[in-house]
Amino acid sequence: MGNHGISAFGVETMSPGVPKISNKEVHHICGELGFTHYENMINLDKLVDRGRFRFCAFPLKIRGGTGSPVRAVAIFDQSQNF
């Protein structure tokens, strides 16, 4: 995905990884490819067939942290000019 201009993606599972690759490794690989990912997302089914939307994620400020829980928000725009 990182080679196709993807800047971020989200999954409903605890990790977007595959068997035999640790979650820590997945985080490093995503960082090297220049994109981030979101885990344990819910209600993704409510976005299906609703059109394009802008995704915003509001993280907690964790000193020294490299990740955080986020408040994930989908913002739909009738003009679809993203």
PyMOL Python script that loads the backbone (N, CA, C, O; Angstrom):
from pymol import cmd

cmd.read_pdbstr("""\
ATOM      1  N   MET A   1       0.821  -1.190   0.000  1.00  0.00           N
ATOM      2  CA  MET A   1       0.000   0.000   0.000  1.00  0.00           C
ATOM      3  C   MET A   1       0.864   1.253   0.000  1.00  0.00           C
ATOM      4  O   MET A   1       0.536   2.237  -0.662  1.00  0.00           O
ATOM      5  N   GLY A   2       1.957   1.219   0.734  1.00  0.00           N
ATOM      6  CA  GLY A   2       2.816   2.385   0.803  1.00  0.00           C
ATOM      7  C   GLY A   2       3.388   2.775  -0.540  1.00  0.00           C
ATOM      8  O   GLY A   2       3.727   3.937  -0.765  1.00  0.00           O
ATOM      9  N   ASN A   3       3.495   1.815  -1.427  1.00  0.00           N
ATOM     10  CA  ASN A   3       4.020   2.092  -2.767  1.00  0.00           C
ATOM     11  C   ASN A   3       2.949   2.610  -3.714  1.00  0.00           C
ATOM     12  O   ASN A   3       3.251   2.911  -4.869  1.00  0.00           O
ATOM     13  N   HIS A   4       1.707   2.722  -3.259  1.00  0.00           N
ATOM     14  CA  HIS A   4       0.600   3.168  -4.106  1.00  0.00           C
ATOM     15  C   HIS A   4      -0.004   4.490  -3.642  1.00  0.00           C
ATOM     16  O   HIS A   4      -1.138   4.810  -4.001  1.00  0.00           O
ATOM     17  N   GLY A   5       0.732   5.252  -2.856  1.00  0.00           N
ATOM     18  CA  GLY A   5       0.254   6.564  -2.438  1.00  0.00           C
ATOM     19  C   GLY A   5      -0.731   6.553  -1.286  1.00  0.00           C
ATOM     20  O   GLY A   5      -1.369   7.571  -1.015  1.00  0.00           O
ATOM     21  N   ILE A   6      -0.871   5.429  -0.603  1.00  0.00           N
ATOM     22  CA  ILE A   6      -1.760   5.354   0.553  1.00  0.00           C
ATOM     23  C   ILE A   6      -1.072   6.053   1.724  1.00  0.00           C
ATOM     24  O   ILE A   6       0.092   5.768   2.007  1.00  0.00           O
ATOM     25  N   SER A   7      -1.760   6.953   2.403  1.00  0.00           N
ATOM     26  CA  SER A   7      -1.136   7.647   3.533  1.00  0.00           C
ATOM     27  C   SER A   7      -1.539   7.041   4.874  1.00  0.00           C
ATOM     28  O   SER A   7      -0.837   7.220   5.869  1.00  0.00           O
ATOM     29  N   ALA A   8      -2.662   6.327   4.908  1.00  0.00           N
ATOM     30  CA  ALA A   8      -3.123   5.700   6.144  1.00  0.00           C
ATOM     31  C   ALA A   8      -4.204   4.680   5.812  1.00  0.00           C
ATOM     32  O   ALA A   8      -4.849   4.759   4.767  1.00  0.00           O
ATOM     33  N   PHE A   9      -4.392   3.722   6.713  1.00  0.00           N
ATOM     34  CA  PHE A   9      -5.494   2.778   6.570  1.00  0.00           C
ATOM     35  C   PHE A   9      -5.906   2.307   7.951  1.00  0.00           C
ATOM     36  O   PHE A   9      -5.143   2.435   8.908  1.00  0.00           O
ATOM     37  N   GLY A  10      -7.098   1.767   8.058  1.00  0.00           N
ATOM     38  CA  GLY A  10      -7.592   1.284   9.333  1.00  0.00           C
ATOM     39  C   GLY A  10      -8.155  -0.114   9.217  1.00  0.00           C
ATOM     40  O   GLY A  10      -8.669  -0.505   8.169  1.00  0.00           O
ATOM     41  N   VAL A  11      -8.056  -0.868  10.302  1.00  0.00           N
ATOM     42  CA  VAL A  11      -8.568  -2.233  10.337  1.00  0.00           C
ATOM     43  C   VAL A  11      -9.388  -2.442  11.612  1.00  0.00           C
ATOM     44  O   VAL A  11      -9.205  -1.734  12.602  1.00  0.00           O
ATOM     45  N   GLU A  12     -10.279  -3.409  11.575  1.00  0.00           N
ATOM     46  CA  GLU A  12     -11.097  -3.732  12.749  1.00  0.00           C
ATOM     47  C   GLU A  12     -10.354  -4.636  13.725  1.00  0.00           C
ATOM     48  O   GLU A  12     -10.756  -4.771  14.881  1.00  0.00           O
ATOM     49  N   THR A  13      -9.290  -5.244  13.270  1.00  0.00           N
ATOM     50  CA  THR A  13      -8.555  -6.206  14.083  1.00  0.00           C
ATOM     51  C   THR A  13      -7.515  -5.528  14.969  1.00  0.00           C
ATOM     52  O   THR A  13      -7.308  -4.317  14.883  1.00  0.00           O
ATOM     53  N   MET A  14      -6.863  -6.319  15.821  1.00  0.00           N
ATOM     54  CA  MET A  14      -5.841  -5.781  16.717  1.00  0.00           C
ATOM     55  C   MET A  14      -4.551  -5.431  15.986  1.00  0.00           C
ATOM     56  O   MET A  14      -3.751  -4.641  16.485  1.00  0.00           O
ATOM     57  N   SER A  15      -4.343  -6.010  14.812  1.00  0.00           N
ATOM     58  CA  SER A  15      -3.135  -5.732  14.048  1.00  0.00           C
ATOM     59  C   SER A  15      -3.412  -5.958  12.571  1.00  0.00           C
ATOM     60  O   SER A  15      -4.149  -6.879  12.218  1.00  0.00           O
ATOM     61  N   PRO A  16      -2.838  -5.138  11.706  1.00  0.00           N
ATOM     62  CA  PRO A  16      -2.998  -5.365  10.271  1.00  0.00           C
ATOM     63  C   PRO A  16      -2.001  -6.390   9.745  1.00  0.00           C
ATOM     64  O   PRO A  16      -1.963  -6.661   8.545  1.00  0.00           O
ATOM     65  N   GLY A  17      -1.203  -6.956  10.626  1.00  0.00           N
ATOM     66  CA  GLY A  17      -0.143  -7.874  10.226  1.00  0.00           C
ATOM     67  C   GLY A  17      -0.647  -9.234   9.789  1.00  0.00           C
ATOM     68  O   GLY A  17      -1.841  -9.532   9.821  1.00  0.00           O
ATOM     69  N   VAL A  18       0.299 -10.033   9.387  1.00  0.00           N
ATOM     70  CA  VAL A  18       0.036 -11.407   8.966  1.00  0.00           C
ATOM     71  C   VAL A  18       0.744 -12.338   9.942  1.00  0.00           C
ATOM     72  O   VAL A  18       1.630 -11.901  10.677  1.00  0.00           O
ATOM     73  N   PRO A  19       0.367 -13.613   9.962  1.00  0.00           N
ATOM     74  CA  PRO A  19       1.030 -14.545  10.875  1.00  0.00           C
ATOM     75  C   PRO A  19       2.551 -14.513  10.714  1.00  0.00           C
ATOM     76  O   PRO A  19       3.066 -14.353   9.607  1.00  0.00           O
ATOM     77  N   LYS A  20       3.248 -14.665  11.813  1.00  0.00           N
ATOM     78  CA  LYS A  20       4.714 -14.707  11.888  1.00  0.00           C
ATOM     79  C   LYS A  20       5.382 -13.342  11.757  1.00  0.00           C
ATOM     80  O   LYS A  20       6.611 -13.264  11.734  1.00  0.00           O
ATOM     81  N   ILE A  21       4.601 -12.261  11.670  1.00  0.00           N
ATOM     82  CA  ILE A  21       5.170 -10.912  11.692  1.00  0.00           C
ATOM     83  C   ILE A  21       4.557 -10.210  12.900  1.00  0.00           C
ATOM     84  O   ILE A  21       3.338 -10.067  12.993  1.00  0.00           O
ATOM     85  N   SER A  22       5.406  -9.778  13.818  1.00  0.00           N
ATOM     86  CA  SER A  22       4.906  -9.159  15.047  1.00  0.00           C
ATOM     87  C   SER A  22       4.272  -7.802  14.763  1.00  0.00           C
ATOM     88  O   SER A  22       4.563  -7.160  13.753  1.00  0.00           O
ATOM     89  N   ASN A  23       3.407  -7.384  15.670  1.00  0.00           N
ATOM     90  CA  ASN A  23       2.759  -6.083  15.538  1.00  0.00           C
ATOM     91  C   ASN A  23       3.805  -4.964  15.551  1.00  0.00           C
ATOM     92  O   ASN A  23       3.665  -3.970  14.837  1.00  0.00           O
ATOM     93  N   LYS A  24       4.845  -5.128  16.359  1.00  0.00           N
ATOM     94  CA  LYS A  24       5.927  -4.140  16.409  1.00  0.00           C
ATOM     95  C   LYS A  24       6.591  -4.015  15.041  1.00  0.00           C
ATOM     96  O   LYS A  24       6.894  -2.911  14.589  1.00  0.00           O
ATOM     97  N   GLU A  25       6.813  -5.155  14.387  1.00  0.00           N
ATOM     98  CA  GLU A  25       7.409  -5.141  13.043  1.00  0.00           C
ATOM     99  C   GLU A  25       6.510  -4.412  12.050  1.00  0.00           C
ATOM    100  O   GLU A  25       6.990  -3.649  11.212  1.00  0.00           O
ATOM    101  N   VAL A  26       5.210  -4.648  12.149  1.00  0.00           N
ATOM    102  CA  VAL A  26       4.251  -3.980  11.263  1.00  0.00           C
ATOM    103  C   VAL A  26       4.344  -2.469  11.445  1.00  0.00           C
ATOM    104  O   VAL A  26       4.327  -1.727  10.463  1.00  0.00           O
ATOM    105  N   HIS A  27       4.442  -2.009  12.682  1.00  0.00           N
ATOM    106  CA  HIS A  27       4.562  -0.570  12.953  1.00  0.00           C
ATOM    107  C   HIS A  27       5.825  -0.002  12.297  1.00  0.00           C
ATOM    108  O   HIS A  27       5.786   1.077  11.706  1.00  0.00           O
ATOM    109  N   HIS A  28       6.926  -0.718  12.401  1.00  0.00           N
ATOM    110  CA  HIS A  28       8.177  -0.251  11.794  1.00  0.00           C
ATOM    111  C   HIS A  28       8.087  -0.231  10.271  1.00  0.00           C
ATOM    112  O   HIS A  28       8.550   0.714   9.632  1.00  0.00           O
ATOM    113  N   ILE A  29       7.497  -1.260   9.697  1.00  0.00           N
ATOM    114  CA  ILE A  29       7.355  -1.324   8.234  1.00  0.00           C
ATOM    115  C   ILE A  29       6.500  -0.169   7.737  1.00  0.00           C
ATOM    116  O   ILE A  29       6.860   0.496   6.766  1.00  0.00           O
ATOM    117  N   CYS A  30       5.372   0.076   8.395  1.00  0.00           N
ATOM    118  CA  CYS A  30       4.506   1.192   7.993  1.00  0.00           C
ATOM    119  C   CYS A  30       5.262   2.517   8.083  1.00  0.00           C
ATOM    120  O   CYS A  30       5.147   3.360   7.193  1.00  0.00           O
ATOM    121  N   GLY A  31       6.028   2.700   9.148  1.00  0.00           N
ATOM    122  CA  GLY A  31       6.813   3.923   9.302  1.00  0.00           C
ATOM    123  C   GLY A  31       7.840   4.093   8.200  1.00  0.00           C
ATOM    124  O   GLY A  31       8.027   5.195   7.685  1.00  0.00           O
ATOM    125  N   GLU A  32       8.503   3.011   7.838  1.00  0.00           N
ATOM    126  CA  GLU A  32       9.502   3.066   6.765  1.00  0.00           C
ATOM    127  C   GLU A  32       8.863   3.400   5.426  1.00  0.00           C
ATOM    128  O   GLU A  32       9.480   4.058   4.589  1.00  0.00           O
ATOM    129  N   LEU A  33       7.633   2.950   5.222  1.00  0.00           N
ATOM    130  CA  LEU A  33       6.931   3.227   3.965  1.00  0.00           C
ATOM    131  C   LEU A  33       6.237   4.587   3.982  1.00  0.00           C
ATOM    132  O   LEU A  33       5.686   5.015   2.968  1.00  0.00           O
ATOM    133  N   GLY A  34       6.261   5.265   5.124  1.00  0.00           N
ATOM    134  CA  GLY A  34       5.732   6.622   5.201  1.00  0.00           C
ATOM    135  C   GLY A  34       4.231   6.734   5.406  1.00  0.00           C
ATOM    136  O   GLY A  34       3.639   7.751   5.044  1.00  0.00           O
ATOM    137  N   PHE A  35       3.599   5.715   5.979  1.00  0.00           N
ATOM    138  CA  PHE A  35       2.178   5.845   6.290  1.00  0.00           C
ATOM    139  C   PHE A  35       1.886   5.258   7.659  1.00  0.00           C
ATOM    140  O   PHE A  35       2.711   4.547   8.235  1.00  0.00           O
ATOM    141  N   THR A  36       0.727   5.557   8.162  1.00  0.00           N
ATOM    142  CA  THR A  36       0.328   5.069   9.475  1.00  0.00           C
ATOM    143  C   THR A  36      -0.907   4.184   9.345  1.00  0.00           C
ATOM    144  O   THR A  36      -1.538   4.125   8.289  1.00  0.00           O
ATOM    145  N   HIS A  37      -1.235   3.512  10.414  1.00  0.00           N
ATOM    146  CA  HIS A  37      -2.436   2.682  10.398  1.00  0.00           C
ATOM    147  C   HIS A  37      -3.159   2.796  11.732  1.00  0.00           C
ATOM    148  O   HIS A  37      -2.586   3.189  12.748  1.00  0.00           O
ATOM    149  N   TYR A  38      -4.422   2.444  11.693  1.00  0.00           N
ATOM    150  CA  TYR A  38      -5.293   2.515  12.861  1.00  0.00           C
ATOM    151  C   TYR A  38      -5.858   1.132  13.109  1.00  0.00           C
ATOM    152  O   TYR A  38      -6.337   0.473  12.186  1.00  0.00           O
ATOM    153  N   GLU A  39      -5.800   0.692  14.359  1.00  0.00           N
ATOM    154  CA  GLU A  39      -6.241  -0.653  14.736  1.00  0.00           C
ATOM    155  C   GLU A  39      -7.488  -0.584  15.611  1.00  0.00           C
ATOM    156  O   GLU A  39      -7.809   0.456  16.187  1.00  0.00           O
ATOM    157  N   ASN A  40      -8.179  -1.711  15.698  1.00  0.00           N
ATOM    158  CA  ASN A  40      -9.355  -1.847  16.572  1.00  0.00           C
ATOM    159  C   ASN A  40     -10.447  -0.832  16.258  1.00  0.00           C
ATOM    160  O   ASN A  40     -11.115  -0.339  17.166  1.00  0.00           O
ATOM    161  N   MET A  41     -10.630  -0.520  14.996  1.00  0.00           N
ATOM    162  CA  MET A  41     -11.670   0.443  14.613  1.00  0.00           C
ATOM    163  C   MET A  41     -13.034  -0.244  14.657  1.00  0.00           C
ATOM    164  O   MET A  41     -13.141  -1.445  14.409  1.00  0.00           O
ATOM    165  N   ILE A  42     -14.063   0.522  14.971  1.00  0.00           N
ATOM    166  CA  ILE A  42     -15.415  -0.033  15.042  1.00  0.00           C
ATOM    167  C   ILE A  42     -16.346   0.749  14.121  1.00  0.00           C
ATOM    168  O   ILE A  42     -16.032   1.861  13.697  1.00  0.00           O
ATOM    169  N   ASN A  43     -17.469   0.162  13.829  1.00  0.00           N
ATOM    170  CA  ASN A  43     -18.534   0.785  13.024  1.00  0.00           C
ATOM    171  C   ASN A  43     -18.114   1.108  11.596  1.00  0.00           C
ATOM    172  O   ASN A  43     -18.704   1.985  10.965  1.00  0.00           O
ATOM    173  N   LEU A  44     -17.109   0.419  11.079  1.00  0.00           N
ATOM    174  CA  LEU A  44     -16.689   0.671   9.700  1.00  0.00           C
ATOM    175  C   LEU A  44     -17.792   0.310   8.712  1.00  0.00           C
ATOM    176  O   LEU A  44     -17.869   0.886   7.627  1.00  0.00           O
ATOM    177  N   ASP A  45     -18.642  -0.637   9.084  1.00  0.00           N
ATOM    178  CA  ASP A  45     -19.750  -1.026   8.213  1.00  0.00           C
ATOM    179  C   ASP A  45     -20.706   0.139   7.955  1.00  0.00           C
ATOM    180  O   ASP A  45     -21.413   0.142   6.948  1.00  0.00           O
ATOM    181  N   LYS A  46     -20.734   1.113   8.840  1.00  0.00           N
ATOM    182  CA  LYS A  46     -21.620   2.269   8.669  1.00  0.00           C
ATOM    183  C   LYS A  46     -21.114   3.245   7.604  1.00  0.00           C
ATOM    184  O   LYS A  46     -21.826   4.178   7.230  1.00  0.00           O
ATOM    185  N   LEU A  47     -19.893   3.035   7.118  1.00  0.00           N
ATOM    186  CA  LEU A  47     -19.327   3.915   6.089  1.00  0.00           C
ATOM    187  C   LEU A  47     -19.550   3.379   4.674  1.00  0.00           C
ATOM    188  O   LEU A  47     -19.421   4.116   3.696  1.00  0.00           O
ATOM    189  N   VAL A  48     -19.881   2.102   4.577  1.00  0.00           N
ATOM    190  CA  VAL A  48     -20.035   1.453   3.272  1.00  0.00           C
ATOM    191  C   VAL A  48     -21.173   2.089   2.479  1.00  0.00           C
ATOM    192  O   VAL A  48     -22.254   2.340   3.012  1.00  0.00           O
ATOM    193  N   ASP A  49     -20.914   2.344   1.206  1.00  0.00           N
ATOM    194  CA  ASP A  49     -21.897   2.897   0.259  1.00  0.00           C
ATOM    195  C   ASP A  49     -22.379   4.302   0.618  1.00  0.00           C
ATOM    196  O   ASP A  49     -23.457   4.709   0.184  1.00  0.00           O
ATOM    197  N   ARG A  50     -21.605   5.041   1.396  1.00  0.00           N
ATOM    198  CA  ARG A  50     -21.998   6.407   1.749  1.00  0.00           C
ATOM    199  C   ARG A  50     -21.201   7.441   0.974  1.00  0.00           C
ATOM    200  O   ARG A  50     -21.429   8.640   1.139  1.00  0.00           O
ATOM    201  N   GLY A  51     -20.276   7.007   0.134  1.00  0.00           N
ATOM    202  CA  GLY A  51     -19.474   7.945  -0.645  1.00  0.00           C
ATOM    203  C   GLY A  51     -18.155   8.277   0.026  1.00  0.00           C
ATOM    204  O   GLY A  51     -17.784   7.697   1.047  1.00  0.00           O
ATOM    205  N   ARG A  52     -17.463   9.222  -0.575  1.00  0.00           N
ATOM    206  CA  ARG A  52     -16.156   9.633  -0.057  1.00  0.00           C
ATOM    207  C   ARG A  52     -16.317  10.443   1.223  1.00  0.00           C
ATOM    208  O   ARG A  52     -17.325  11.117   1.439  1.00  0.00           O
ATOM    209  N   PHE A  53     -15.300  10.355   2.056  1.00  0.00           N
ATOM    210  CA  PHE A  53     -15.311  11.120   3.298  1.00  0.00           C
ATOM    211  C   PHE A  53     -13.884  11.473   3.684  1.00  0.00           C
ATOM    212  O   PHE A  53     -12.925  10.850   3.228  1.00  0.00           O
ATOM    213  N   ARG A  54     -13.766  12.460   4.515  1.00  0.00           N
ATOM    214  CA  ARG A  54     -12.474  12.842   5.077  1.00  0.00           C
ATOM    215  C   ARG A  54     -12.359  12.152   6.429  1.00  0.00           C
ATOM    216  O   ARG A  54     -13.281  12.196   7.243  1.00  0.00           O
ATOM    217  N   PHE A  55     -11.227  11.521   6.654  1.00  0.00           N
ATOM    218  CA  PHE A  55     -10.981  10.822   7.914  1.00  0.00           C
ATOM    219  C   PHE A  55     -10.115  11.703   8.810  1.00  0.00           C
ATOM    220  O   PHE A  55      -9.064  12.184   8.386  1.00  0.00           O
ATOM    221  N   CYS A  56     -10.553  11.909  10.036  1.00  0.00           N
ATOM    222  CA  CYS A  56      -9.775  12.660  11.023  1.00  0.00           C
ATOM    223  C   CYS A  56      -9.597  11.782  12.256  1.00  0.00           C
ATOM    224  O   CYS A  56     -10.526  11.092  12.677  1.00  0.00           O
ATOM    225  N   ALA A  57      -8.409  11.814  12.826  1.00  0.00           N
ATOM    226  CA  ALA A  57      -8.126  11.045  14.035  1.00  0.00           C
ATOM    227  C   ALA A  57      -7.521  11.978  15.074  1.00  0.00           C
ATOM    228  O   ALA A  57      -6.507  12.629  14.821  1.00  0.00           O
ATOM    229  N   PHE A  58      -8.138  12.036  16.224  1.00  0.00           N
ATOM    230  CA  PHE A  58      -7.701  12.934  17.285  1.00  0.00           C
ATOM    231  C   PHE A  58      -7.048  12.112  18.396  1.00  0.00           C
ATOM    232  O   PHE A  58      -7.748  11.483  19.189  1.00  0.00           O
ATOM    233  N   PRO A  59      -5.698  12.109  18.460  1.00  0.00           N
ATOM    234  CA  PRO A  59      -4.988  11.282  19.440  1.00  0.00           C
ATOM    235  C   PRO A  59      -4.844  11.957  20.800  1.00  0.00           C
ATOM    236  O   PRO A  59      -4.999  13.170  20.937  1.00  0.00           O
ATOM    237  N   LEU A  60      -4.545  11.137  21.790  1.00  0.00           N
ATOM    238  CA  LEU A  60      -4.166  11.651  23.100  1.00  0.00           C
ATOM    239  C   LEU A  60      -2.711  12.106  23.028  1.00  0.00           C
ATOM    240  O   LEU A  60      -1.924  11.539  22.270  1.00  0.00           O
ATOM    241  N   LYS A  61      -2.352  13.103  23.792  1.00  0.00           N
ATOM    242  CA  LYS A  61      -0.967  13.547  23.849  1.00  0.00           C
ATOM    243  C   LYS A  61      -0.266  12.730  24.932  1.00  0.00           C
ATOM    244  O   LYS A  61      -0.501  12.924  26.124  1.00  0.00           O
ATOM    245  N   ILE A  62       0.595  11.817  24.498  1.00  0.00           N
ATOM    246  CA  ILE A  62       1.302  10.939  25.424  1.00  0.00           C
ATOM    247  C   ILE A  62       2.793  11.245  25.329  1.00  0.00           C
ATOM    248  O   ILE A  62       3.427  10.980  24.308  1.00  0.00           O
ATOM    249  N   ARG A  63       3.340  11.799  26.391  1.00  0.00           N
ATOM    250  CA  ARG A  63       4.755  12.172  26.391  1.00  0.00           C
ATOM    251  C   ARG A  63       5.626  10.949  26.114  1.00  0.00           C
ATOM    252  O   ARG A  63       5.512   9.928  26.793  1.00  0.00           O
ATOM    253  N   GLY A  64       6.495  11.063  25.111  1.00  0.00           N
ATOM    254  CA  GLY A  64       7.397   9.977  24.763  1.00  0.00           C
ATOM    255  C   GLY A  64       6.728   8.843  24.014  1.00  0.00           C
ATOM    256  O   GLY A  64       7.381   7.853  23.680  1.00  0.00           O
ATOM    257  N   GLY A  65       5.441   8.968  23.744  1.00  0.00           N
ATOM    258  CA  GLY A  65       4.704   7.899  23.072  1.00  0.00           C
ATOM    259  C   GLY A  65       4.911   7.898  21.570  1.00  0.00           C
ATOM    260  O   GLY A  65       5.230   8.926  20.973  1.00  0.00           O
ATOM    261  N   THR A  66       4.731   6.750  20.976  1.00  0.00           N
ATOM    262  CA  THR A  66       4.794   6.633  19.518  1.00  0.00           C
ATOM    263  C   THR A  66       3.450   6.235  18.938  1.00  0.00           C
ATOM    264  O   THR A  66       3.331   6.013  17.733  1.00  0.00           O
ATOM    265  N   GLY A  67       2.447   6.144  19.782  1.00  0.00           N
ATOM    266  CA  GLY A  67       1.101   5.804  19.340  1.00  0.00           C
ATOM    267  C   GLY A  67       0.106   6.221  20.405  1.00  0.00           C
ATOM    268  O   GLY A  67       0.487   6.587  21.517  1.00  0.00           O
ATOM    269  N   SER A  68      -1.166   6.163  20.060  1.00  0.00           N
ATOM    270  CA  SER A  68      -2.197   6.601  20.997  1.00  0.00           C
ATOM    271  C   SER A  68      -3.555   6.101  20.546  1.00  0.00           C
ATOM    272  O   SER A  68      -3.777   5.905  19.351  1.00  0.00           O
ATOM    273  N   PRO A  69      -4.472   5.891  21.491  1.00  0.00           N
ATOM    274  CA  PRO A  69      -5.864   5.728  21.086  1.00  0.00           C
ATOM    275  C   PRO A  69      -6.318   7.025  20.419  1.00  0.00           C
ATOM    276  O   PRO A  69      -5.814   8.100  20.743  1.00  0.00           O
ATOM    277  N   VAL A  70      -7.252   6.928  19.504  1.00  0.00           N
ATOM    278  CA  VAL A  70      -7.751   8.129  18.823  1.00  0.00           C
ATOM    279  C   VAL A  70      -9.269   8.157  18.845  1.00  0.00           C
ATOM    280  O   VAL A  70      -9.923   7.126  19.005  1.00  0.00           O
ATOM    281  N   ARG A  71      -9.813   9.345  18.683  1.00  0.00           N
ATOM    282  CA  ARG A  71     -11.234   9.519  18.388  1.00  0.00           C
ATOM    283  C   ARG A  71     -11.288   9.609  16.875  1.00  0.00           C
ATOM    284  O   ARG A  71     -10.872  10.614  16.299  1.00  0.00           O
ATOM    285  N   ALA A  72     -11.794   8.574  16.225  1.00  0.00           N
ATOM    286  CA  ALA A  72     -11.846   8.524  14.762  1.00  0.00           C
ATOM    287  C   ALA A  72     -13.165   9.119  14.277  1.00  0.00           C
ATOM    288  O   ALA A  72     -14.233   8.781  14.788  1.00  0.00           O
ATOM    289  N   VAL A  73     -13.081  10.007  13.288  1.00  0.00           N
ATOM    290  CA  VAL A  73     -14.255  10.712  12.788  1.00  0.00           C
ATOM    291  C   VAL A  73     -14.256  10.677  11.265  1.00  0.00           C
ATOM    292  O   VAL A  73     -13.235  10.949  10.633  1.00  0.00           O
ATOM    293  N   ALA A  74     -15.401  10.343  10.677  1.00  0.00           N
ATOM    294  CA  ALA A  74     -15.585  10.416   9.222  1.00  0.00           C
ATOM    295  C   ALA A  74     -16.444  11.637   8.929  1.00  0.00           C
ATOM    296  O   ALA A  74     -17.548  11.770   9.457  1.00  0.00           O
ATOM    297  N   ILE A  75     -15.932  12.529   8.084  1.00  0.00           N
ATOM    298  CA  ILE A  75     -16.659  13.753   7.744  1.00  0.00           C
ATOM    299  C   ILE A  75     -17.084  13.664   6.285  1.00  0.00           C
ATOM    300  O   ILE A  75     -16.249  13.677   5.380  1.00  0.00           O
ATOM    301  N   PHE A  76     -18.385  13.573   6.069  1.00  0.00           N
ATOM    302  CA  PHE A  76     -18.924  13.487   4.717  1.00  0.00           C
ATOM    303  C   PHE A  76     -19.221  14.884   4.206  1.00  0.00           C
ATOM    304  O   PHE A  76     -19.662  15.752   4.960  1.00  0.00           O
ATOM    305  N   ASP A  77     -18.976  15.096   2.919  1.00  0.00           N
ATOM    306  CA  ASP A  77     -19.232  16.394   2.294  1.00  0.00           C
ATOM    307  C   ASP A  77     -20.049  16.135   1.036  1.00  0.00           C
ATOM    308  O   ASP A  77     -19.656  15.332   0.189  1.00  0.00           O
ATOM    309  N   GLN A  78     -21.154  16.795   0.918  1.00  0.00           N
ATOM    310  CA  GLN A  78     -22.022  16.585  -0.235  1.00  0.00           C
ATOM    311  C   GLN A  78     -21.333  16.918  -1.548  1.00  0.00           C
ATOM    312  O   GLN A  78     -21.659  16.335  -2.582  1.00  0.00           O
ATOM    313  N   SER A  79     -20.383  17.849  -1.521  1.00  0.00           N
ATOM    314  CA  SER A  79     -19.722  18.246  -2.771  1.00  0.00           C
ATOM    315  C   SER A  79     -18.715  17.208  -3.229  1.00  0.00           C
ATOM    316  O   SER A  79     -18.379  17.169  -4.413  1.00  0.00           O
ATOM    317  N   GLN A  80     -18.217  16.355  -2.320  1.00  0.00           N
ATOM    318  CA  GLN A  80     -17.262  15.298  -2.650  1.00  0.00           C
ATOM    319  C   GLN A  80     -15.984  15.842  -3.283  1.00  0.00           C
ATOM    320  O   GLN A  80     -15.374  15.154  -4.101  1.00  0.00           O
ATOM    321  N   ASN A  81     -15.567  17.043  -2.933  1.00  0.00           N
ATOM    322  CA  ASN A  81     -14.369  17.652  -3.509  1.00  0.00           C
ATOM    323  C   ASN A  81     -13.137  17.434  -2.644  1.00  0.00           C
ATOM    324  O   ASN A  81     -12.494  18.399  -2.231  1.00  0.00           O
ATOM    325  N   PHE A  82     -12.805  16.199  -2.369  1.00  0.00           N
ATOM    326  CA  PHE A  82     -11.602  15.921  -1.586  1.00  0.00           C
ATOM    327  C   PHE A  82     -10.503  15.685  -2.556  1.00  0.00           C
ATOM    328  O   PHE A  82      -9.369  15.426  -2.153  1.00  0.00           O
TER     329      PHE A  82
END
""", "prot")
cmd.dss("prot")
cmd.show_as("cartoon", "prot")
cmd.util.cbc("prot")
cmd.orient("prot")
